[in-house]
Amino acid sequence: MPAVEVMILGRKHAFDTPENPDRVRSAANLLDRKLKTVSEVYGMISNEQMLTLAALNLAEELIRLKKET
C-alpha cells in the first residue's frame, strides 16, 4: 500500500491507502479549502467545530449533486 502525504491546514498528514494517491491528494485539497472557508466565515472556532461544519458542508453538496443526477 503506498503512503500518501497531504497538507491540511498547514499540517502534514501521511496515510497508507489502497486508493489512487492523486485522488487522496485531491480530496485533501478540497477538505483544506473547505476548512479555510469555514475558518474565514466563523472566525476563531475549535478544530472540532471547524471539521464538523466542513463535513456538513461537503455532505450537503454531495446530497445536492446526487439529486441533480
CHARMM-style PDB file with segment names, atoms N, HN, CA, C and O in Angstrom:
ATOM      1  N   MET     1       0.835  -1.171   0.000  1.00  0.00      PROA
ATOM      2  CA  MET     1       0.000   0.000   0.000  1.00  0.00      PROA
ATOM      3  C   MET     1       0.887   1.245   0.000  1.00  0.00      PROA
ATOM      4  O   MET     1       1.751   1.378   0.866  1.00  0.00      PROA
ATOM      5  N   PRO     2       0.693   2.144  -0.940  1.00  0.00      PROA
ATOM      6  CA  PRO     2       1.545   3.335  -0.975  1.00  0.00      PROA
ATOM      7  C   PRO     2       1.153   4.356   0.092  1.00  0.00      PROA
ATOM      8  O   PRO     2      -0.021   4.506   0.431  1.00  0.00      PROA
ATOM      9  N   ALA     3       2.151   5.046   0.605  1.00  0.00      PROA
ATOM     10  HN  ALA     3       3.104   4.924   0.329  1.00  0.00      PROA
ATOM     11  CA  ALA     3       1.901   6.128   1.556  1.00  0.00      PROA
ATOM     12  C   ALA     3       1.676   7.411   0.768  1.00  0.00      PROA
ATOM     13  O   ALA     3       2.363   7.685  -0.216  1.00  0.00      PROA
ATOM     14  N   VAL     4       0.713   8.181   1.215  1.00  0.00      PROA
ATOM     15  HN  VAL     4       0.155   7.959   2.014  1.00  0.00      PROA
ATOM     16  CA  VAL     4       0.396   9.454   0.571  1.00  0.00      PROA
ATOM     17  C   VAL     4       0.533  10.532   1.636  1.00  0.00      PROA
ATOM     18  O   VAL     4      -0.023  10.413   2.728  1.00  0.00      PROA
ATOM     19  N   GLU     5       1.274  11.582   1.314  1.00  0.00      PROA
ATOM     20  HN  GLU     5       1.725  11.679   0.427  1.00  0.00      PROA
ATOM     21  CA  GLU     5       1.398  12.715   2.212  1.00  0.00      PROA
ATOM     22  C   GLU     5       0.558  13.863   1.681  1.00  0.00      PROA
ATOM     23  O   GLU     5       0.583  14.175   0.490  1.00  0.00      PROA
ATOM     24  N   VAL     6      -0.190  14.488   2.588  1.00  0.00      PROA
ATOM     25  HN  VAL     6      -0.210  14.235   3.555  1.00  0.00      PROA
ATOM     26  CA  VAL     6      -1.020  15.637   2.225  1.00  0.00      PROA
ATOM     27  C   VAL     6      -0.829  16.721   3.272  1.00  0.00      PROA
ATOM     28  O   VAL     6      -0.390  16.456   4.391  1.00  0.00      PROA
ATOM     29  N   MET     7      -1.168  17.947   2.890  1.00  0.00      PROA
ATOM     30  HN  MET     7      -1.525  18.163   1.981  1.00  0.00      PROA
ATOM     31  CA  MET     7      -1.136  19.079   3.811  1.00  0.00      PROA
ATOM     32  C   MET     7      -2.573  19.554   4.024  1.00  0.00      PROA
ATOM     33  O   MET     7      -3.291  19.849   3.069  1.00  0.00      PROA
ATOM     34  N   ILE     8      -2.976  19.621   5.293  1.00  0.00      PROA
ATOM     35  HN  ILE     8      -2.393  19.382   6.069  1.00  0.00      PROA
ATOM     36  CA  ILE     8      -4.296  20.124   5.655  1.00  0.00      PROA
ATOM     37  C   ILE     8      -4.095  21.143   6.767  1.00  0.00      PROA
ATOM     38  O   ILE     8      -3.572  20.826   7.835  1.00  0.00      PROA
ATOM     39  N   LEU     9      -4.519  22.367   6.495  1.00  0.00      PROA
ATOM     40  HN  LEU     9      -4.944  22.624   5.626  1.00  0.00      PROA
ATOM     41  CA  LEU     9      -4.341  23.488   7.426  1.00  0.00      PROA
ATOM     42  C   LEU     9      -2.887  23.619   7.880  1.00  0.00      PROA
ATOM     43  O   LEU     9      -2.600  23.866   9.052  1.00  0.00      PROA
ATOM     44  N   GLY    10      -1.982  23.446   6.916  1.00  0.00      PROA
ATOM     45  HN  GLY    10      -2.216  23.246   5.965  1.00  0.00      PROA
ATOM     46  CA  GLY    10      -0.573  23.639   7.194  1.00  0.00      PROA
ATOM     47  C   GLY    10       0.107  22.503   7.931  1.00  0.00      PROA
ATOM     48  O   GLY    10       1.279  22.609   8.294  1.00  0.00      PROA
ATOM     49  N   ARG    11      -0.615  21.419   8.155  1.00  0.00      PROA
ATOM     50  HN  ARG    11      -1.567  21.333   7.861  1.00  0.00      PROA
ATOM     51  CA  ARG    11      -0.024  20.270   8.853  1.00  0.00      PROA
ATOM     52  C   ARG    11       0.072  19.094   7.894  1.00  0.00      PROA
ATOM     53  O   ARG    11      -0.849  18.822   7.125  1.00  0.00      PROA
ATOM     54  N   LYS    12       1.202  18.404   7.956  1.00  0.00      PROA
ATOM     55  HN  LYS    12       1.951  18.625   8.582  1.00  0.00      PROA
ATOM     56  CA  LYS    12       1.423  17.250   7.091  1.00  0.00      PROA
ATOM     57  C   LYS    12       0.770  16.018   7.709  1.00  0.00      PROA
ATOM     58  O   LYS    12       0.889  15.763   8.907  1.00  0.00      PROA
ATOM     59  N   HSD    13       0.080  15.268   6.864  1.00  0.00      PROA
ATOM     60  HN  HSD    13      -0.017  15.476   5.891  1.00  0.00      PROA
ATOM     61  CA  HSD    13      -0.551  14.010   7.272  1.00  0.00      PROA
ATOM     62  C   HSD    13      -0.127  12.945   6.268  1.00  0.00      PROA
ATOM     63  O   HSD    13      -0.111  13.196   5.063  1.00  0.00      PROA
ATOM     64  N   ALA    14       0.215  11.762   6.758  1.00  0.00      PROA
ATOM     65  HN  ALA    14       0.203  11.558   7.737  1.00  0.00      PROA
ATOM     66  CA  ALA    14       0.602  10.655   5.880  1.00  0.00      PROA
ATOM     67  C   ALA    14      -0.368   9.503   6.093  1.00  0.00      PROA
ATOM     68  O   ALA    14      -0.708   9.155   7.224  1.00  0.00      PROA
ATOM     69  N   PHE    15      -0.807   8.919   4.985  1.00  0.00      PROA
ATOM     70  HN  PHE    15      -0.532   9.202   4.066  1.00  0.00      PROA
ATOM     71  CA  PHE    15      -1.769   7.822   5.019  1.00  0.00      PROA
ATOM     72  C   PHE    15      -1.268   6.675   4.165  1.00  0.00      PROA
ATOM     73  O   PHE    15      -0.765   6.895   3.063  1.00  0.00      PROA
ATOM     74  N   ASP    16      -1.400   5.452   4.660  1.00  0.00      PROA
ATOM     75  HN  ASP    16      -1.809   5.274   5.555  1.00  0.00      PROA
ATOM     76  CA  ASP    16      -1.227   4.264   3.829  1.00  0.00      PROA
ATOM     77  C   ASP    16      -2.613   3.946   3.301  1.00  0.00      PROA
ATOM     78  O   ASP    16      -3.547   3.735   4.074  1.00  0.00      PROA
ATOM     79  N   THR    17      -2.744   3.911   1.993  1.00  0.00      PROA
ATOM     80  HN  THR    17      -1.985   4.082   1.365  1.00  0.00      PROA
ATOM     81  CA  THR    17      -4.071   3.728   1.421  1.00  0.00      PROA
ATOM     82  C   THR    17      -3.999   2.938   0.120  1.00  0.00      PROA
ATOM     83  O   THR    17      -3.033   3.065  -0.632  1.00  0.00      PROA
ATOM     84  N   PRO    18      -5.011   2.129  -0.147  1.00  0.00      PROA
ATOM     85  CA  PRO    18      -5.070   1.433  -1.427  1.00  0.00      PROA
ATOM     86  C   PRO    18      -5.615   2.338  -2.533  1.00  0.00      PROA
ATOM     87  O   PRO    18      -5.583   1.972  -3.708  1.00  0.00      PROA
ATOM     88  N   GLU    19      -6.112   3.510  -2.163  1.00  0.00      PROA
ATOM     89  HN  GLU    19      -6.138   3.808  -1.209  1.00  0.00      PROA
ATOM     90  CA  GLU    19      -6.688   4.434  -3.142  1.00  0.00      PROA
ATOM     91  C   GLU    19      -5.600   5.068  -4.001  1.00  0.00      PROA
ATOM     92  O   GLU    19      -4.421   5.068  -3.646  1.00  0.00      PROA
ATOM     93  N   ASN    20      -6.022   5.601  -5.127  1.00  0.00      PROA
ATOM     94  HN  ASN    20      -6.979   5.601  -5.416  1.00  0.00      PROA
ATOM     95  CA  ASN    20      -5.141   6.323  -6.022  1.00  0.00      PROA
ATOM     96  C   ASN    20      -4.588   7.539  -5.275  1.00  0.00      PROA
ATOM     97  O   ASN    20      -5.370   8.349  -4.777  1.00  0.00      PROA
ATOM     98  N   PRO    21      -3.268   7.690  -5.185  1.00  0.00      PROA
ATOM     99  CA  PRO    21      -2.682   8.817  -4.441  1.00  0.00      PROA
ATOM    100  C   PRO    21      -3.159  10.189  -4.931  1.00  0.00      PROA
ATOM    101  O   PRO    21      -3.333  11.106  -4.130  1.00  0.00      PROA
ATOM    102  N   ASP    22      -3.369  10.329  -6.232  1.00  0.00      PROA
ATOM    103  HN  ASP    22      -3.228   9.584  -6.883  1.00  0.00      PROA
ATOM    104  CA  ASP    22      -3.844  11.610  -6.760  1.00  0.00      PROA
ATOM    105  C   ASP    22      -5.255  11.933  -6.273  1.00  0.00      PROA
ATOM    106  O   ASP    22      -5.580  13.091  -6.014  1.00  0.00      PROA
ATOM    107  N   ARG    23      -6.082  10.909  -6.151  1.00  0.00      PROA
ATOM    108  HN  ARG    23      -5.818   9.968  -6.362  1.00  0.00      PROA
ATOM    109  CA  ARG    23      -7.444  11.135  -5.641  1.00  0.00      PROA
ATOM    110  C   ARG    23      -7.416  11.520  -4.164  1.00  0.00      PROA
ATOM    111  O   ARG    23      -8.192  12.367  -3.723  1.00  0.00      PROA
ATOM    112  N   VAL    24      -6.521  10.898  -3.407  1.00  0.00      PROA
ATOM    113  HN  VAL    24      -5.890  10.210  -3.765  1.00  0.00      PROA
ATOM    114  CA  VAL    24      -6.385  11.242  -1.989  1.00  0.00      PROA
ATOM    115  C   VAL    24      -5.904  12.687  -1.864  1.00  0.00      PROA
ATOM    116  O   VAL    24      -6.413  13.441  -1.034  1.00  0.00      PROA
ATOM    117  N   ARG    25      -4.938  13.070  -2.675  1.00  0.00      PROA
ATOM    118  HN  ARG    25      -4.525  12.458  -3.349  1.00  0.00      PROA
ATOM    119  CA  ARG    25      -4.453  14.459  -2.646  1.00  0.00      PROA
ATOM    120  C   ARG    25      -5.554  15.434  -3.041  1.00  0.00      PROA
ATOM    121  O   ARG    25      -5.689  16.497  -2.434  1.00  0.00      PROA
ATOM    122  N   SER    26      -6.337  15.085  -4.048  1.00  0.00      PROA
ATOM    123  HN  SER    26      -6.228  14.222  -4.541  1.00  0.00      PROA
ATOM    124  CA  SER    26      -7.445  15.957  -4.461  1.00  0.00      PROA
ATOM    125  C   SER    26      -8.472  16.108  -3.342  1.00  0.00      PROA
ATOM    126  O   SER    26      -8.971  17.205  -3.092  1.00  0.00      PROA
ATOM    127  N   ALA    27      -8.782  15.006  -2.674  1.00  0.00      PROA
ATOM    128  HN  ALA    27      -8.377  14.114  -2.876  1.00  0.00      PROA
ATOM    129  CA  ALA    27      -9.736  15.055  -1.560  1.00  0.00      PROA
ATOM    130  C   ALA    27      -9.179  15.907  -0.420  1.00  0.00      PROA
ATOM    131  O   ALA    27      -9.910  16.684   0.195  1.00  0.00      PROA
ATOM    132  N   ALA    28      -7.896  15.760  -0.144  1.00  0.00      PROA
ATOM    133  HN  ALA    28      -7.303  15.129  -0.643  1.00  0.00      PROA
ATOM    134  CA  ALA    28      -7.272  16.557   0.915  1.00  0.00      PROA
ATOM    135  C   ALA    28      -7.274  18.036   0.559  1.00  0.00      PROA
ATOM    136  O   ALA    28      -7.509  18.880   1.424  1.00  0.00      PROA
ATOM    137  N   ASN    29      -7.018  18.357  -0.696  1.00  0.00      PROA
ATOM    138  HN  ASN    29      -6.827  17.672  -1.399  1.00  0.00      PROA
ATOM    139  CA  ASN    29      -7.050  19.753  -1.137  1.00  0.00      PROA
ATOM    140  C   ASN    29      -8.458  20.337  -1.000  1.00  0.00      PROA
ATOM    141  O   ASN    29      -8.621  21.480  -0.574  1.00  0.00      PROA
ATOM    142  N   LEU    30      -9.459  19.559  -1.359  1.00  0.00      PROA
ATOM    143  HN  LEU    30      -9.326  18.630  -1.706  1.00  0.00      PROA
ATOM    144  CA  LEU    30     -10.845  20.011  -1.208  1.00  0.00      PROA
ATOM    145  C   LEU    30     -11.170  20.253   0.258  1.00  0.00      PROA
ATOM    146  O   LEU    30     -11.752  21.281   0.603  1.00  0.00      PROA
ATOM    147  N   LEU    31     -10.801  19.318   1.117  1.00  0.00      PROA
ATOM    148  HN  LEU    31     -10.328  18.483   0.836  1.00  0.00      PROA
ATOM    149  CA  LEU    31     -11.045  19.476   2.543  1.00  0.00      PROA
ATOM    150  C   LEU    31     -10.314  20.699   3.080  1.00  0.00      PROA
ATOM    151  O   LEU    31     -10.881  21.463   3.861  1.00  0.00      PROA
ATOM    152  N   ASP    32      -9.082  20.892   2.679  1.00  0.00      PROA
ATOM    153  HN  ASP    32      -8.621  20.271   2.044  1.00  0.00      PROA
ATOM    154  CA  ASP    32      -8.305  22.039   3.134  1.00  0.00      PROA
ATOM    155  C   ASP    32      -8.990  23.346   2.734  1.00  0.00      PROA
ATOM    156  O   ASP    32      -9.075  24.272   3.540  1.00  0.00      PROA
ATOM    157  N   ARG    33      -9.473  23.423   1.506  1.00  0.00      PROA
ATOM    158  HN  ARG    33      -9.403  22.670   0.852  1.00  0.00      PROA
ATOM    159  CA  ARG    33     -10.174  24.636   1.054  1.00  0.00      PROA
ATOM    160  C   ARG    33     -11.450  24.866   1.852  1.00  0.00      PROA
ATOM    161  O   ARG    33     -11.751  25.999   2.227  1.00  0.00      PROA
ATOM    162  N   LYS    34     -12.203  23.799   2.115  1.00  0.00      PROA
ATOM    163  HN  LYS    34     -11.958  22.879   1.810  1.00  0.00      PROA
ATOM    164  CA  LYS    34     -13.443  23.926   2.888  1.00  0.00      PROA
ATOM    165  C   LYS    34     -13.148  24.390   4.308  1.00  0.00      PROA
ATOM    166  O   LYS    34     -13.850  25.248   4.842  1.00  0.00      PROA
ATOM    167  N   LEU    35     -12.117  23.828   4.914  1.00  0.00      PROA
ATOM    168  HN  LEU    35     -11.547  23.130   4.480  1.00  0.00      PROA
ATOM    169  CA  LEU    35     -11.759  24.214   6.275  1.00  0.00      PROA
ATOM    170  C   LEU    35     -11.341  25.681   6.332  1.00  0.00      PROA
ATOM    171  O   LEU    35     -11.695  26.391   7.274  1.00  0.00      PROA
ATOM    172  N   LYS    36     -10.600  26.131   5.344  1.00  0.00      PROA
ATOM    173  HN  LYS    36     -10.312  25.554   4.580  1.00  0.00      PROA
ATOM    174  CA  LYS    36     -10.194  27.536   5.305  1.00  0.00      PROA
ATOM    175  C   LYS    36     -11.400  28.444   5.128  1.00  0.00      PROA
ATOM    176  O   LYS    36     -11.467  29.509   5.742  1.00  0.00      PROA
ATOM    177  N   THR    37     -12.349  28.040   4.302  1.00  0.00      PROA
ATOM    178  HN  THR    37     -12.294  27.175   3.804  1.00  0.00      PROA
ATOM    179  CA  THR    37     -13.567  28.828   4.118  1.00  0.00      PROA
ATOM    180  C   THR    37     -14.359  28.911   5.409  1.00  0.00      PROA
ATOM    181  O   THR    37     -14.808  29.990   5.795  1.00  0.00      PROA
ATOM    182  N   VAL    38     -14.533  27.787   6.078  1.00  0.00      PROA
ATOM    183  HN  VAL    38     -14.167  26.910   5.765  1.00  0.00      PROA
ATOM    184  CA  VAL    38     -15.257  27.768   7.355  1.00  0.00      PROA
ATOM    185  C   VAL    38     -14.551  28.677   8.355  1.00  0.00      PROA
ATOM    186  O   VAL    38     -15.204  29.433   9.075  1.00  0.00      PROA
ATOM    187  N   SER    39     -13.237  28.610   8.405  1.00  0.00      PROA
ATOM    188  HN  SER    39     -12.706  27.996   7.821  1.00  0.00      PROA
ATOM    189  CA  SER    39     -12.468  29.432   9.328  1.00  0.00      PROA
ATOM    190  C   SER    39     -12.668  30.917   9.032  1.00  0.00      PROA
ATOM    191  O   SER    39     -12.801  31.723   9.952  1.00  0.00      PROA
ATOM    192  N   GLU    40     -12.688  31.278   7.751  1.00  0.00      PROA
ATOM    193  HN  GLU    40     -12.580  30.623   7.003  1.00  0.00      PROA
ATOM    194  CA  GLU    40     -12.890  32.675   7.361  1.00  0.00      PROA
ATOM    195  C   GLU    40     -14.287  33.162   7.741  1.00  0.00      PROA
ATOM    196  O   GLU    40     -14.451  34.297   8.188  1.00  0.00      PROA
ATOM    197  N   VAL    41     -15.284  32.312   7.565  1.00  0.00      PROA
ATOM    198  HN  VAL    41     -15.151  31.390   7.202  1.00  0.00      PROA
ATOM    199  CA  VAL    41     -16.673  32.706   7.841  1.00  0.00      PROA
ATOM    200  C   VAL    41     -16.951  32.770   9.338  1.00  0.00      PROA
ATOM    201  O   VAL    41     -17.584  33.715   9.808  1.00  0.00      PROA
ATOM    202  N   TYR    42     -16.489  31.785  10.085  1.00  0.00      PROA
ATOM    203  HN  TYR    42     -15.975  31.017   9.703  1.00  0.00      PROA
ATOM    204  CA  TYR    42     -16.846  31.669  11.501  1.00  0.00      PROA
ATOM    205  C   TYR    42     -15.777  32.183  12.460  1.00  0.00      PROA
ATOM    206  O   TYR    42     -16.019  32.263  13.665  1.00  0.00      PROA
ATOM    207  N   GLY    43     -14.605  32.531  11.947  1.00  0.00      PROA
ATOM    208  HN  GLY    43     -14.409  32.467  10.968  1.00  0.00      PROA
ATOM    209  CA  GLY    43     -13.567  33.065  12.825  1.00  0.00      PROA
ATOM    210  C   GLY    43     -12.958  32.003  13.710  1.00  0.00      PROA
ATOM    211  O   GLY    43     -12.763  30.859  13.299  1.00  0.00      PROA
ATOM    212  N   MET    44     -12.663  32.398  14.921  1.00  0.00      PROA
ATOM    213  HN  MET    44     -12.821  33.327  15.254  1.00  0.00      PROA
ATOM    214  CA  MET    44     -11.962  31.521  15.867  1.00  0.00      PROA
ATOM    215  C   MET    44     -12.931  30.516  16.484  1.00  0.00      PROA
ATOM    216  O   MET    44     -13.637  30.823  17.444  1.00  0.00      PROA
ATOM    217  N   ILE    45     -12.952  29.320  15.919  1.00  0.00      PROA
ATOM    218  HN  ILE    45     -12.378  29.071  15.139  1.00  0.00      PROA
ATOM    219  CA  ILE    45     -13.732  28.225  16.487  1.00  0.00      PROA
ATOM    220  C   ILE    45     -12.788  27.049  16.682  1.00  0.00      PROA
ATOM    221  O   ILE    45     -11.679  27.036  16.148  1.00  0.00      PROA
ATOM    222  N   SER    46     -13.228  26.072  17.442  1.00  0.00      PROA
ATOM    223  HN  SER    46     -14.129  26.083  17.876  1.00  0.00      PROA
ATOM    224  CA  SER    46     -12.367  24.914  17.700  1.00  0.00      PROA
ATOM    225  C   SER    46     -12.181  24.095  16.415  1.00  0.00      PROA
ATOM    226  O   SER    46     -12.989  24.175  15.490  1.00  0.00      PROA
ATOM    227  N   ASN    47     -11.111  23.317  16.382  1.00  0.00      PROA
ATOM    228  HN  ASN    47     -10.455  23.253  17.134  1.00  0.00      PROA
ATOM    229  CA  ASN    47     -10.878  22.438  15.231  1.00  0.00      PROA
ATOM    230  C   ASN    47     -12.038  21.465  15.054  1.00  0.00      PROA
ATOM    231  O   ASN    47     -12.430  21.162  13.928  1.00  0.00      PROA
ATOM    232  N   GLU    48     -12.588  20.974  16.168  1.00  0.00      PROA
ATOM    233  HN  GLU    48     -12.269  21.221  17.083  1.00  0.00      PROA
ATOM    234  CA  GLU    48     -13.718  20.052  16.083  1.00  0.00      PROA
ATOM    235  C   GLU    48     -14.922  20.715  15.421  1.00  0.00      PROA
ATOM    236  O   GLU    48     -15.572  20.108  14.569  1.00  0.00      PROA
ATOM    237  N   GLN    49     -15.221  21.941  15.801  1.00  0.00      PROA
ATOM    238  HN  GLN    49     -14.693  22.433  16.493  1.00  0.00      PROA
ATOM    239  CA  GLN    49     -16.341  22.651  15.184  1.00  0.00      PROA
ATOM    240  C   GLN    49     -16.056  22.927  13.709  1.00  0.00      PROA
ATOM    241  O   GLN    49     -16.941  22.792  12.864  1.00  0.00      PROA
ATOM    242  N   MET    50     -14.818  23.312  13.408  1.00  0.00      PROA
ATOM    243  HN  MET    50     -14.099  23.421  14.094  1.00  0.00      PROA
ATOM    244  CA  MET    50     -14.450  23.595  12.031  1.00  0.00      PROA
ATOM    245  C   MET    50     -14.585  22.340  11.171  1.00  0.00      PROA
ATOM    246  O   MET    50     -15.127  22.399  10.067  1.00  0.00      PROA
ATOM    247  N   LEU    51     -14.094  21.204  11.675  1.00  0.00      PROA
ATOM    248  HN  LEU    51     -13.654  21.156  12.572  1.00  0.00      PROA
ATOM    249  CA  LEU    51     -14.207  19.945  10.932  1.00  0.00      PROA
ATOM    250  C   LEU    51     -15.661  19.531  10.751  1.00  0.00      PROA
ATOM    251  O   LEU    51     -16.047  19.053   9.684  1.00  0.00      PROA
ATOM    252  N   THR    52     -16.470  19.716  11.795  1.00  0.00      PROA
ATOM    253  HN  THR    52     -16.157  20.104  12.662  1.00  0.00      PROA
ATOM    254  CA  THR    52     -17.891  19.353  11.708  1.00  0.00      PROA
ATOM    255  C   THR    52     -18.600  20.210  10.666  1.00  0.00      PROA
ATOM    256  O   THR    52     -19.353  19.685   9.846  1.00  0.00      PROA
ATOM    257  N   LEU    53     -18.373  21.515  10.687  1.00  0.00      PROA
ATOM    258  HN  LEU    53     -17.761  21.942  11.353  1.00  0.00      PROA
ATOM    259  CA  LEU    53     -19.017  22.401   9.718  1.00  0.00      PROA
ATOM    260  C   LEU    53     -18.554  22.105   8.295  1.00  0.00      PROA
ATOM    261  O   LEU    53     -19.363  22.137   7.369  1.00  0.00      PROA
ATOM    262  N   ALA    54     -17.277  21.819   8.107  1.00  0.00      PROA
ATOM    263  HN  ALA    54     -16.620  21.793   8.860  1.00  0.00      PROA
ATOM    264  CA  ALA    54     -16.772  21.474   6.772  1.00  0.00      PROA
ATOM    265  C   ALA    54     -17.388  20.164   6.295  1.00  0.00      PROA
ATOM    266  O   ALA    54     -17.763  20.044   5.128  1.00  0.00      PROA
ATOM    267  N   ALA    55     -17.494  19.184   7.186  1.00  0.00      PROA
ATOM    268  HN  ALA    55     -17.189  19.281   8.133  1.00  0.00      PROA
ATOM    269  CA  ALA    55     -18.096  17.895   6.818  1.00  0.00      PROA
ATOM    270  C   ALA    55     -19.565  18.073   6.446  1.00  0.00      PROA
ATOM    271  O   ALA    55     -20.034  17.481   5.474  1.00  0.00      PROA
ATOM    272  N   LEU    56     -20.290  18.878   7.207  1.00  0.00      PROA
ATOM    273  HN  LEU    56     -19.909  19.359   7.997  1.00  0.00      PROA
ATOM    274  CA  LEU    56     -21.695  19.136   6.890  1.00  0.00      PROA
ATOM    275  C   LEU    56     -21.828  19.840   5.545  1.00  0.00      PROA
ATOM    276  O   LEU    56     -22.729  19.528   4.767  1.00  0.00      PROA
ATOM    277  N   ASN    57     -20.942  20.780   5.272  1.00  0.00      PROA
ATOM    278  HN  ASN    57     -20.210  21.033   5.904  1.00  0.00      PROA
ATOM    279  CA  ASN    57     -20.962  21.489   4.002  1.00  0.00      PROA
ATOM    280  C   ASN    57     -20.726  20.521   2.848  1.00  0.00      PROA
ATOM    281  O   ASN    57     -21.438  20.565   1.845  1.00  0.00      PROA
ATOM    282  N   LEU    58     -19.734  19.652   2.986  1.00  0.00      PROA
ATOM    283  HN  LEU    58     -19.156  19.616   3.801  1.00  0.00      PROA
ATOM    284  CA  LEU    58     -19.438  18.674   1.935  1.00  0.00      PROA
ATOM    285  C   LEU    58     -20.584  17.674   1.767  1.00  0.00      PROA
ATOM    286  O   LEU    58     -20.909  17.289   0.644  1.00  0.00      PROA
ATOM    287  N   ALA    59     -21.192  17.256   2.869  1.00  0.00      PROA
ATOM    288  HN  ALA    59     -20.927  17.569   3.781  1.00  0.00      PROA
ATOM    289  CA  ALA    59     -22.316  16.319   2.793  1.00  0.00      PROA
ATOM    290  C   ALA    59     -23.498  16.958   2.076  1.00  0.00      PROA
ATOM    291  O   ALA    59     -24.158  16.307   1.265  1.00  0.00      PROA
ATOM    292  N   GLU    60     -23.770  18.223   2.366  1.00  0.00      PROA
ATOM    293  HN  GLU    60     -23.234  18.751   3.024  1.00  0.00      PROA
ATOM    294  CA  GLU    60     -24.865  18.933   1.711  1.00  0.00      PROA
ATOM    295  C   GLU    60     -24.608  19.029   0.211  1.00  0.00      PROA
ATOM    296  O   GLU    60     -25.522  18.835  -0.590  1.00  0.00      PROA
ATOM    297  N   GLU    61     -23.363  19.328  -0.172  1.00  0.00      PROA
ATOM    298  HN  GLU    61     -22.620  19.486   0.479  1.00  0.00      PROA
ATOM    299  CA  GLU    61     -23.018  19.388  -1.598  1.00  0.00      PROA
ATOM    300  C   GLU    61     -23.212  18.038  -2.267  1.00  0.00      PROA
ATOM    301  O   GLU    61     -23.724  17.972  -3.385  1.00  0.00      PROA
ATOM    302  N   LEU    62     -22.812  16.960  -1.602  1.00  0.00      PROA
ATOM    303  HN  LEU    62     -22.396  17.014  -0.694  1.00  0.00      PROA
ATOM    304  CA  LEU    62     -22.972  15.619  -2.154  1.00  0.00      PROA
ATOM    305  C   LEU    62     -24.448  15.280  -2.339  1.00  0.00      PROA
ATOM    306  O   LEU    62     -24.830  14.738  -3.376  1.00  0.00      PROA
ATOM    307  N   ILE    63     -25.273  15.590  -1.356  1.00  0.00      PROA
ATOM    308  HN  ILE    63     -24.963  16.030  -0.513  1.00  0.00      PROA
ATOM    309  CA  ILE    63     -26.707  15.332  -1.454  1.00  0.00      PROA
ATOM    310  C   ILE    63     -27.311  16.094  -2.615  1.00  0.00      PROA
ATOM    311  O   ILE    63     -28.100  15.544  -3.383  1.00  0.00      PROA
ATOM    312  N   ARG    64     -26.938  17.378  -2.748  1.00  0.00      PROA
ATOM    313  HN  ARG    64     -26.297  17.825  -2.124  1.00  0.00      PROA
ATOM    314  CA  ARG    64     -27.455  18.213  -3.847  1.00  0.00      PROA
ATOM    315  C   ARG    64     -27.034  17.637  -5.198  1.00  0.00      PROA
ATOM    316  O   ARG    64     -27.850  17.555  -6.115  1.00  0.00      PROA
ATOM    317  N   LEU    65     -25.771  17.238  -5.326  1.00  0.00      PROA
ATOM    318  HN  LEU    65     -25.108  17.305  -4.581  1.00  0.00      PROA
ATOM    319  CA  LEU    65     -25.289  16.679  -6.598  1.00  0.00      PROA
ATOM    320  C   LEU    65     -25.983  15.362  -6.931  1.00  0.00      PROA
ATOM    321  O   LEU    65     -26.289  15.104  -8.095  1.00  0.00      PROA
ATOM    322  N   LYS    66     -26.235  14.524  -5.925  1.00  0.00      PROA
ATOM    323  HN  LYS    66     -25.987  14.733  -4.979  1.00  0.00      PROA
ATOM    324  CA  LYS    66     -26.928  13.261  -6.178  1.00  0.00      PROA
ATOM    325  C   LYS    66     -28.348  13.498  -6.650  1.00  0.00      PROA
ATOM    326  O   LYS    66     -28.847  12.772  -7.510  1.00  0.00      PROA
ATOM    327  N   LYS    67     -29.004  14.510  -6.095  1.00  0.00      PROA
ATOM    328  HN  LYS    67     -28.599  15.100  -5.397  1.00  0.00      PROA
ATOM    329  CA  LYS    67     -30.377  14.827  -6.510  1.00  0.00      PROA
ATOM    330  C   LYS    67     -30.404  15.364  -7.945  1.00  0.00      PROA
ATOM    331  O   LYS    67     -31.378  15.154  -8.668  1.00  0.00      PROA
ATOM    332  N   GLU    68     -29.330  16.059  -8.358  1.00  0.00      PROA
ATOM    333  HN  GLU    68     -28.539  16.230  -7.771  1.00  0.00      PROA
ATOM    334  CA  GLU    68     -29.269  16.630  -9.694  1.00  0.00      PROA
ATOM    335  C   GLU    68     -29.000  15.591 -10.777  1.00  0.00      PROA
ATOM    336  O   GLU    68     -29.263  15.842 -11.953  1.00  0.00      PROA
ATOM    337  N   THR    69     -28.476  14.424 -10.392  1.00  0.00      PROA
ATOM    338  HN  THR    69     -28.262  14.220  -9.437  1.00  0.00      PROA
ATOM    339  CA  THR    69     -28.154  13.422 -11.411  1.00  0.00      PROA
ATOM    340  C   THR    69     -29.157  12.296 -11.400  1.00  0.00      PROA
ATOM    341  OT1 THR    69     -29.044  11.361 -12.193  1.00  0.00      PROA
TER     342      THR     69
END
